Amino acid sequence: MVEQRKFTNNGSGLCGADLLAVVEDRDLRLGRTLAGEHQRVVAGDAVALGAGVGTHGHNGRRGRRRGVHHHVRRARQRAGVARSVGGAGLEAVVEFHYRKITGVKAPYSMIVGETGINEPAPSEKFNINQRFDFVEKLVGMVADSVQPSAIITGEGGLGKTYTVTKTLEANGYKDISDLADFQVGSVINTRKCFTFVKGYSTPKGLYRTLFENNKGTIVFDDCDSVLLDDLSLNILKAALDSSKKRTISWNTDSALLRREGIPDSFEFKGAVIFITNLKFDKVRGKIKDHLDAIMSRCHYLDLTMDTPREKILRCRQIVADGMLNEYDFTKEQETEIVDFISNNQHRMREVSLRMVTKVADLRKSMSDKWERMAECTCMVRR
């Protein structure tokens, strides 16, 4: 939930930025304090410049020159700022109050990224839980044969693979990535199967994978090699074509494919999901046109998380969904783990589900000293 507050100074033509204070836990106090000090400092700027004072405050009441000076002077004193107010003065005030409230010393640029003082990016118009709900709906469309392909991008360690797997299984799909898990003689409905392809794949390997999983769903998970090679991209364009009949061809002689009984052309009836950290719309160079063609054939969902707060919220959601069930923790212990990461987020080497697992391992192995061990192994040294 986000609460928006706005300051304007019509008398000077100077406008303070829209202030977005995160209304959750201690972020509420932090957001309100930073918003208040930001308004006072910007108002003080207008006075110092001799521009006169317009409206200020949360409700637009007209302020007095003396009152504004008083508040700015107090803000400067508390922040230890002994210079004219400006961008640097505001930064010092924000850094001071952030340290006072959280106990963490952090630069202004990092603080405003967390508290949302700047305008929200387009990706923030939907909160992180909504965006992962969209992942489930999109994968569900692939599972129901409504859409044959999808691209899910975003930084690693925040549950893309987890969500895709959970959704496919909820739709009755079986993971056949490792056929050793199935007993001999098992009857498998290939239409309701999915397989993961991870790591590196050559164009020939990609062709074979598409043939062997012709009616199932293939999930390319961090297998960016198929997205960075001209030949592989041309094969994928054929596999994802919007026509009713999608024919893939390998028109170069290959003894290897012949030995494995793979034809030089076949109709692909399966589905493809890409899970990647690669931002298609930001790639430049010779493969850009290829990636644009792939994007035009797929639904593209960007799960980029712009603030540490979004990552923490995502971790809380996945833990609440049962991510740590195998550890047999109580709910209070699970909350302790996520709270530990949240309270130390600016010192953690990363904020991700992988970090949650690391801290959970420590919590399970050494119940009395896990926090000290986590400080040594999971945090950047001061």
N, C-alpha and C positions, 0 to 999 in steps of 0.2 A: 504494500500500500504506500502510495506517495502523496505527501502533502505539499502543495505548491504555495509559495508566498512571493509577492512581487513588490519591489520598491521602484518608484519613479520620482524624478525630480523635475517637474515641468518648468520650474522657474529658471533653471539653468540649461535645460535641454539635455542634461546628463541623465542617463538611465542606468540604474544598477541592473545586474544580471538577474534573471529569474532564479529564485532560490528553491531548490528541491530538497526538502529535508526528509530523510528516510524515517518513517514513523514505525520503528520496530526496536524493541529492547533499548539498549543504551544509545542507539543511533538517534532516537527521538530527542534525547537531551543534547546530543552532539549537534544534530541538525538545527535545533532551535537556537542554541548558543551561537553557532556559526552564522545563522541567518541574521540574528539580532546584531552581532558585531559587524557583519558585512554592511548592513543598512546604515549603521552609525558611521562607519568609516566613509562610505560613499557620500553620505550627507555632509560629513565633515569636509570632504574634498570640495564640494560645491561652495561651502562657506569660505574655505581658504582661498578659493579662486576668485572670490568676490562676486560670485554669480547669484548670490542670494539663496534662500532656502525655500524649496517647494514643499510638497507633501512628503511625509516619511512615515515609517512604521507599518504595522500589519494592516491597519484599518483605514489608512489614508488620511488620518487627522493631520492638520497643519501643525508643524513643529515650530518652536521658537529658536532663534539664533543662539541664545545663551544655553538652552537645553541641549542643543546639538553639540555645541562646543564642549559642554560638560561630559556628555557621553563619549565623545571622541577622545577627550583627554584621559578619561578613566580607562578606555580601551588601550590607549597607548601606554599608560602607566603599567597596566597589568601585563602587557606583552613586552614591556621593556623597550618600547620603541621611542626614540628621542629624535625623530626626524619628521619632516612634513609627511602627511598622509598621502599615499598613492598606492600603486600596485604592491610595492614592497611592504608598505605599512600593513595592508590587508593580509598579505602572506604571513607576516609575523604574528598578527592577531590570531589568525586561523590556526597556525602551528602551535601557538601557546595554549589555546583552549583545547585543541585536540589532545595534546600531551597531558593537560590537566585532567581531562575526562577519562581518557583511555590508559594513561600511563605509558604510552608508546610515543617515542620521538620519530616523527615522519615528516618528509618534505611536503610543502603545499600542494605540489602537482599530484602526489599520491593521495593526499587527503581529499581533494576535490573529486578525484576519480571515484573514491569510495562513497562519499556522501551525496554525490549527485548535484553539486552546485551548478554545474554547467547544464546546458540544454540536453535532454536525452537524445541519444542516437536513435535512428529509425528502428534498429533492432530492439530497442528497449520499449517500444510501444506495446509489445506483448511481454508479460513477465515470463520468467524462465519456466515456471510450471506450465503455463499455457503453451509455450513453444515445444516442450517435450510431450505435451498432450497431442500436439500436431504431428509429432513423430509417430506416435501410436496410430493415429488416424491414417497417416500416409502409408505406413507399413501395412495397415489393415486393408487399404485399397489395393496394394500389390498382392496381398494374400488372397483377396477376393477376385483377382483378375480384372479389376476395374482399371488399373494402371500397371503397365509392365515394368516400370523402372522408377527409381528415386535416387536422389543424391542428398546425403545428410552430411553437412560439413560443420566444423567447429573444433576448438582446441581439444586435446586429448585428456582423458582421465575424468570425464564428467558424465559418463553414462550413455554414450551413443550406442555402443555395442550391446550393453546391458538391456537397453530399452528395445532395440530391434529384436534381439533374441527372445525377450519376454513376450513381445507382441506376436511374433511368429508362432511361438509355442502356444500362446493363448488361442490362436486360430487353428490349432490342431496340426501344426507342422512339426516334423521330426528332423533333428540335426543329424545328417549323415556325413559330417565332415570326417568322422572316424568310423568306418564300417566295422572295425573290430568290436565295437560296442554292441553289434547285432549278432544274434545267434544264427548259425547256419540253418537255412530253410525258412528264415523269417520272410514274411510277405510284406513288401514295402510299396506303398502307393507313391510313386515318384512325383506325382503332381503335388503331393502334400509334404514334400521334403525340401530342406534347404541345406546348403553347404557353405562353409566359410573358406575364402581364399585370402591368405595373409602373406605378407612378405613380398617376395619378388616373383614376377612371372614374365617369361618371354612371350612374344607374339604367338609362337607356335604352341606354347603352354596354354595361353589364353584360348586359342582355337580349340584345343583338346578339351579344356574345361567346359566350354560352352556346349560342345558335342555330347560330353558325358553327362551333363546335367540339363539335357535338352528340354525337359518338361518341368523341371523344378525351379527353385529360386536360388540364385547365386549371390552371396554377399561378399563383395570385395572390401575387406576390412584393412585399412592402412596398406593397401596394395597399390600404391601410387605409380608403380612402374607402368601399369597398363594405361595410365592417364598422361604419361609423359613421353610416350613413344608413338611416332606417326603411324606405323603399321598397326599397332594395337588399337589405336583410336579409330582407324578405318574399319577394323573388325567390329569394334563396339558400335560404331554408327550403323553398321548393317544389322547387328543384333537388336538395336533399339529403334529401328526404323518404325515410322508411324503407319506404314502400309499393313494390310491384313496378313500378308505373307512376308516373313522376314527371312531372307535367304543369305547365308554366310558362305563365302567361298575362299578357298586357299588354292590359288591358281599357279603356285610355284611347286615344282616337283619335290616331294619329300618322301624319302625311303622310310623315315621314322613313322610318319603318319600311316603309310601303307602297311607297315608291319603290324601296327596296332589296329588295323581295320577301320581307320577313320577316313571317310570319303572326302573328296576335294570340294564338296558342296553339300549343304544340308539346310533344311528349314528349321529355324530356331523358334521354339514355342514356349520358352521359359521366361523368367523374370530376373531382373538384376537390380541389386541395391548397392550403392557405393557409400561406404563410411570412410570419411577422409578428413584430414586437417587442411587440405588444399582448398584455397579460395578461388573458385573458378573465375569469378568476375574480376579478380585482381591479377591474374596471370598475364604476362606479356610475352612477346616473342612469337616464334613460328607456330607453336601449338595453340595459340589463342583461338584461331578460327576453328580448329578441331574441337576444343573445349566448348566454344559457343554452340557448335552443332550438337554436342552431347547434351548441353543444358537445354537446348530447344526441344529435345526428345524426352526429357525427364522433368519431374517435379523436383525443385531445388529448395532445400530448407537449410538456412544458416542458423546455427545454434551458438554463435559467438557470444560469450559472456564478457561484458565490458567492465564489470566491477567485481571486486572481491566479494561483495555482499551477495551478488547473484550466484557465485560459486558456492558460498556457504549455504544459501537457501537450497540449492540443488543437492548438496551433500545431505542436508537434513531430510529432504524428501526421500532420497534413495535409502537412507538408513531407516526411516520410518516404514518404507515398503518392505523391509526385511533383509537388507543387504548383509547385515551382521548376524543373521539368525544362527549360523553355524558356530558362532562363538559362545552361544548360550549366555549372553549378557542380559542383565536386567535392563529395563527401559532407562533407568537412572544412569547406568553405566554407559549405555549407548549415547545418552545426552551428554555425559561428561566428556566423551571422546570428541564429539563435534564441537562442544563448547570450548574445549582446549584449543582446537584448531582455529575457531573463530576469534578467541581472545588473543591469539598470537599470530593472526593472519599475516601481519606485515613482516614477521620474522620467519615464517614457514618457507621452506624451499619451493613449495608449490601448494596451492589449494586445489585439491582434486580428490576424487574417490580413491585413487591410489594412495594418497596420503592418509585418508581415513583408514584404509586397510593396514598401512604401516603402523599407525598409532594403535589400532585395535590389536595387532599382533603383540605390541609391547604391553598393552593393558592386560592381555591374557597371560603373558609369560611372566610378568613381574608386577603383581598387583600393587605393591607398596612403593616401587621406585620408577614406575613407568613414565611419570611426567619428567623426571630428571633425565631419564634415558632419551625421551623424545626431544628434549631440549638439545641434547648432544648430537643426535643423529638426524633430526628432521628440521632443524632450524639453522638459519644462517648466523654465524657468530657475530656478536656486536662489534 
